[in-house]
Amino acid sequence: KAQISPHFLFNTLNSLYSLVIGTSQKAEDAFIKFTEILKYTYIIIDNDLVSVKDEITYIQNYIDLQELRLNRHTMVKWSHDVDNEGYRIPPMILLTFVENAFKYGVSTTRDCVIEISLAIAGGVLRFRTCNSVMKHVGEFRTELPVGLDNCRARLSGIYPGKYILDTYERDGIFNLDLTIKLV
């Protein structure tokens, strides 16, 4: 079952892509990015570690797809500066933070900014998100909180004593700062 499901999914995506070809370059590009995200989620996620380069590509694809639905009111600033793309980190370790920035920091009627940055120098990873607070956690919470709590637990298990995760809201801006000693 685990082997058939991804094959069926990717074969279906290839068939759908053949229908999209030629309709719009924007649609083709989005479809390819979506397919790459699914491949990463289904295939790479089984690896204990992935290269930082792969994780950067994954985040870029995610941001690109999110920007398709945004209008002029939301500005996204994404930057990365990595001294060695060969560093290996757990797959999708940063995604929850990126998802939260979009979940709580997007508006179709008011100007807002989402800033995401990743830097690695000398074996120290620094990841930061900063977003206008357009929605509060209570507006979405229908069950127990899982996102940040799961990330803290995962980080504690993988990098015990080697990480700092700080989150705070000030003046309508939510900030998240993560530092991990990779070596």
C-alpha positions as CSV (number, residue, x, y, z in Angstrom):
1,K,0.0,0.0,0.0
2,A,2.8,2.4,0.9
3,Q,4.5,1.8,-2.4
4,I,1.3,1.9,-4.6
5,S,-0.1,5.1,-3.1
6,P,2.8,7.4,-4.1
7,H,3.1,5.8,-7.6
8,F,-0.6,6.3,-8.2
9,L,-0.4,9.9,-6.9
10,F,2.6,10.8,-9.1
11,N,1.3,9.0,-12.2
12,T,-2.0,11.0,-11.7
13,L,0.0,14.2,-11.3
14,N,1.9,13.5,-14.5
15,S,-1.4,12.9,-16.3
16,L,-2.8,16.2,-15.0
17,Y,0.3,18.0,-15.9
18,S,-0.1,16.9,-19.5
19,L,-3.5,18.6,-19.4
20,V,-2.1,21.8,-18.0
21,I,0.8,22.2,-20.5
22,G,0.2,25.1,-22.8
23,T,-2.7,26.6,-20.8
24,S,-0.6,29.0,-18.8
25,Q,3.0,29.3,-17.9
26,K,2.0,30.3,-14.4
27,A,-0.2,27.2,-14.0
28,E,2.6,25.0,-15.3
29,D,5.2,26.5,-12.9
30,A,2.8,26.1,-10.0
31,F,2.0,22.5,-10.9
32,I,5.7,21.6,-11.0
33,K,6.4,23.3,-7.7
34,F,3.4,21.5,-6.1
35,T,4.6,18.2,-7.5
36,E,8.1,18.8,-6.1
37,I,6.6,19.6,-2.7
38,L,4.7,16.3,-2.8
39,K,7.8,14.3,-3.9
40,Y,9.7,15.9,-1.0
41,T,7.0,15.1,1.4
42,Y,6.5,11.5,0.3
43,I,10.1,10.5,-0.6
44,I,12.6,12.7,1.3
45,I,10.6,12.7,4.5
46,D,11.7,9.1,5.2
47,N,15.3,10.2,5.5
48,D,16.6,11.1,8.9
49,L,18.5,14.1,7.4
50,V,18.5,16.1,4.2
51,S,20.9,18.7,2.8
52,V,20.2,22.3,3.7
53,K,20.1,22.9,0.0
54,D,17.1,20.5,-0.4
55,E,15.3,22.2,2.6
56,I,15.9,25.6,1.0
57,T,14.4,24.5,-2.2
58,Y,11.4,23.0,-0.4
59,I,10.8,26.3,1.5
60,Q,11.2,28.3,-1.7
61,N,8.6,26.1,-3.5
62,Y,6.2,26.5,-0.5
63,I,6.6,30.2,-0.5
64,D,6.1,30.4,-4.3
65,L,2.9,28.5,-4.1
66,Q,1.6,30.6,-1.2
67,E,2.4,33.8,-3.1
68,L,0.0,32.6,-5.9
69,R,-3.0,33.2,-3.6
70,L,-1.8,36.5,-2.1
71,N,-2.7,39.9,-3.4
72,R,-0.9,43.3,-3.2
73,H,-1.5,43.6,0.6
74,T,0.9,40.8,1.6
75,M,4.6,41.2,1.0
76,V,6.9,38.2,1.5
77,K,10.6,38.7,2.1
78,W,12.6,35.4,2.0
79,S,16.4,35.3,2.3
80,H,19.0,32.6,2.9
81,D,22.7,32.8,3.3
82,V,24.4,29.5,3.9
83,D,28.2,29.0,4.1
84,N,27.8,25.3,3.3
85,E,24.7,23.8,1.7
86,G,25.9,20.3,2.5
87,Y,25.0,20.6,6.2
88,R,22.3,18.0,7.0
89,I,19.2,18.7,9.0
90,P,16.0,16.8,9.6
91,P,13.5,17.3,6.8
92,M,10.8,19.8,7.2
93,I,12.2,20.9,10.6
94,L,11.6,24.6,9.6
95,L,8.3,24.2,7.7
96,T,5.9,24.6,10.7
97,F,7.4,28.0,11.4
98,V,7.0,29.1,7.7
99,E,3.4,27.7,7.7
100,N,2.5,29.7,10.8
101,A,3.9,32.9,9.4
102,F,1.5,32.5,6.4
103,K,-1.4,31.2,8.5
104,Y,-1.4,34.1,11.0
105,G,0.3,36.8,8.9
106,V,-1.7,37.2,5.7
107,S,-4.4,39.6,4.9
108,T,-6.3,40.3,1.7
109,T,-7.5,43.7,3.0
110,R,-4.6,45.2,5.0
111,D,-1.0,45.7,4.3
112,C,1.3,43.2,6.0
113,V,4.7,41.7,5.8
114,I,6.1,38.2,6.2
115,E,9.9,37.9,6.6
116,I,11.7,34.6,6.6
117,S,15.4,34.2,6.8
118,L,17.8,31.3,7.1
119,A,21.5,31.7,7.8
120,I,24.2,29.2,8.5
121,A,27.7,30.2,9.4
122,G,30.4,28.1,11.1
123,G,28.0,25.3,11.9
124,V,25.3,27.5,13.5
125,L,21.9,27.7,11.9
126,R,19.8,30.8,12.5
127,F,16.2,30.8,11.3
128,R,13.8,33.7,11.8
129,T,10.3,34.5,10.9
130,C,8.6,37.8,11.5
131,N,5.1,38.6,10.5
132,S,2.3,41.0,11.1
133,V,-0.4,39.4,13.3
134,M,-3.5,39.4,11.1
135,K,-5.2,36.5,12.9
136,H,-4.7,35.2,16.4
137,V,-4.2,31.6,17.5
138,G,-7.7,31.4,19.0
139,E,-9.3,32.0,15.6
140,F,-8.0,28.7,14.4
141,R,-7.7,26.5,17.5
142,T,-10.3,23.8,17.3
143,E,-8.2,21.2,19.1
144,L,-5.1,21.0,21.3
145,P,-2.2,23.1,20.1
146,V,0.3,21.0,18.1
147,G,2.5,23.1,15.8
148,L,5.0,24.9,18.0
149,D,4.7,22.4,20.8
150,N,5.5,19.5,18.4
151,C,8.5,21.5,17.0
152,R,9.9,22.1,20.5
153,A,9.6,18.4,21.3
154,R,11.2,17.4,18.0
155,L,14.0,19.9,18.5
156,S,14.6,18.7,22.0
157,G,14.8,15.1,20.8
158,I,17.2,15.9,18.0
159,Y,19.3,18.7,19.4
160,P,19.2,18.4,23.2
161,G,20.9,21.4,24.7
162,K,22.0,22.6,21.2
163,Y,19.1,24.8,20.3
164,I,17.2,27.9,21.4
165,L,13.7,28.6,20.2
166,D,12.3,32.0,21.2
167,T,8.9,33.3,20.2
168,Y,7.3,36.6,21.1
169,E,4.7,39.1,20.0
170,R,5.3,42.8,20.2
171,D,3.4,45.7,18.7
172,G,1.3,43.5,16.4
173,I,4.4,41.6,15.1
174,F,5.1,37.9,15.8
175,N,8.7,37.0,15.9
176,L,10.3,33.5,16.0
177,D,14.0,33.0,16.4
178,L,15.6,29.6,16.2
179,T,19.3,28.9,16.7
180,I,20.7,25.4,16.3
181,K,24.3,24.3,16.8
182,L,24.7,21.8,13.9
183,V,28.3,20.8,14.7
